[in-house]
């Protein structure tokens, strides 16, 4: 119950934040410019329709606009500050974008249809399903479905849609939330640290490599 209340609290906070700064309706955004940017810049990694064919890059089709907007915002360093989510490639892509550009791109990708994907490893399917649906209470590991939904549809803003995502990408992000930037200094910052209230960092820290791989593969087959 406490974990469910935490998810609800984070969701309500995120909803308020997005209502203030998140994507506007498509009618108020320059969608023609967004489409041109996608075709000329984004498509090489994410596909013109948001369905990436490169497993290291996330598919963005059907992702919540508010979540995409937040990530683009986090990739860019604002007011001379370092990005909240450092990534050499994405920071370079996000730097020239205005706030309205980010909102329009987020709206564009959210309107694309996600193509179905499949889990590949039948040997880890049961483990992945168990972690997704029930977590591991003995280790304080909550069920992934508690925040991302039984079918992986997610919730706007902070809880992204995960269904059908490339397992390689999901695995890499879980490890980024878990692993520190400097292995010789255990107290150094995590590789990825733009999750509200360190929620994903605390969860990933409790997961082993085989568990991460299993749940990432299971997620790929969600509908």
C-alpha positions, -999 to 999 in steps of 0.1 A, spaced: 0 0 0 28 24 8 45 17 -25 12 23 -43 7 56 -25 43 66 -35 35 59 -72 2 79 -69 20 108 -52 47 110 -78 21 108 -106 0 137 -91 32 158 -87 42 151 -123 7 159 -136 8 193 -120 43 200 -133 33 190 -169 1 211 -167 23 241 -161 52 234 -185 44 203 -205 34 198 -241 5 220 -254 -22 207 -277 -9 198 -312 -31 227 -327 -9 252 -309 24 237 -319 44 239 -351 39 203 -361 52 208 -397 85 220 -382 86 190 -358 80 166 -387 108 182 -407 132 179 -377 122 142 -372 129 135 -409 162 154 -410 176 146 -375 157 122 -353 148 95 -379 184 82 -382 182 68 -347 145 66 -338 129 61 -371 107 86 -390 76 70 -373 93 66 -339 98 29 -343 136 25 -340 152 -4 -357 184 1 -338 181 -18 -305 204 6 -286 180 35 -293 145 36 -278 114 35 -299 94 66 -292 62 59 -311 32 61 -287 53 73 -258 36 99 -236 43 134 -249 49 147 -214 76 120 -208 94 127 -241 93 164 -233 108 159 -199 136 137 -213 145 163 -240 144 190 -214 168 169 -192 192 163 -221 197 200 -226 218 221 -203 197 251 -193 211 285 -181 247 273 -183 240 242 -161 249 207 -169 221 185 -183 202 164 -157 206 135 -180 241 137 -196 244 120 -230 268 133 -256 247 125 -286 213 136 -272 227 167 -256 240 178 -290 206 171 -305 187 189 -278 208 220 -274 195 238 -305 159 231 -296 136 257 -280 111 247 -254 83 249 -280 104 227 -304 106 200 -276 69 202 -270 61 198 -307 86 168 -311 71 152 -281 36 156 -295 47 142 -329 62 110 -315 33 105 -291 9 104 -321 28 77 -340 17 41 -337 40 17 -319 47 -15 -337 44 -47 -316 75 -65 -304 81 -99 -288 100 -114 -258 129 -135 -271 141 -157 -243 116 -183 -231 140 -195 -204 137 -162 -185 100 -155 -192 88 -167 -158 113 -147 -139 106 -115 -159 68 -120 -155 72 -126 -118 93 -94 -113 70 -73 -135 38 -85 -118 48 -90 -82 84 -78 -76 102 -94 -46 87 -83 -13 115 -100 7 140 -76 -9 118 -45 -10 116 -48 -48 82 -34 -60 63 -48 -89 71 -29 -121 34 -30 -130 26 -9 -99 37 22 -117 40 13 -154 7 -6 -155 -1 -43 -161 3 -40 -199 32 -15 -197 12 15 -209 27 37 -182 12 69 -168 19 104 -183 49 124 -173 71 103 -150 61 67 -158 68 60 -194 52 35 -217 75 4 -217 55 -21 -237 73 -32 -268 105 -14 -260 138 -29 -272 151 -51 -244 187 -40 -250 177 -4 -244 156 -12 -213 184 -33 -199 209 -4 -205 187 21 -187 181 -1 -157 218 -6 -153 224 32 -158 200 38 -129 219 13 -108 255 18 -117 278 46 -105 298 68 -128 331 58 -111 333 22 -100 363 31 -78 341 55 -58 309 37 -47 294 70 -36 298 87 -70 267 97 -89 247 71 -108 251 70 -146 215 81 -149 199 102 -122 169 121 -136 143 100 -119 120 118 -94 129 111 -58 155 86 -69 127 61 -74 142 41 -103 177 43 -87 165 27 -55 146 -1 -74 175 -9 -99 199 -10 -70 181 -41 -57 182 -59 -91 209 -84 -104 221 -85 -139 200 -117 -147 169 -101 -132 174 -69 -153 178 -89 -184 148 -111 -177 124 -82 -170 137 -62 -200 130 -91 -223 95 -96 -208 87 -60 -213 94 -62 -250 64 -87 -254 39 -66 -235 8 -53 -254 
